[in-house]
Amino acid sequence: MLVPDGYKRRTSSTVPFGYSLSSIEGYLEPIPEDLEILNEVAEAVHIGEISLGIGVDWLEAETGKKMSRPGLKKYVDKKYGRR
């Protein structure tokens, strides 16, 4: 069985921000709009344009989904490396 591009294997019970359960068992389906906004916010946090608090508020306003400050920090650190 071929898995479509962008799908991630599910590794825990928690579904990460920007993904939803897919009809393919054991995989998560990406939500491109959410991932695009998440990357935009993460870059702004990384370069110091905005704080983590403003970042999570921005994500919630744009997507209607919540993300914690520690969750956003973990994502930024993983993507850009720790400072």
ABEGO torsion letter per residue (X at the ends): XBBBBGBBBBABABBBBGBBBBABBGBBBBBAAAAAAAAAAAAAAAAGABBAAAAAAAAAAAAGBBBBAAAAAAAAAAAAEBX
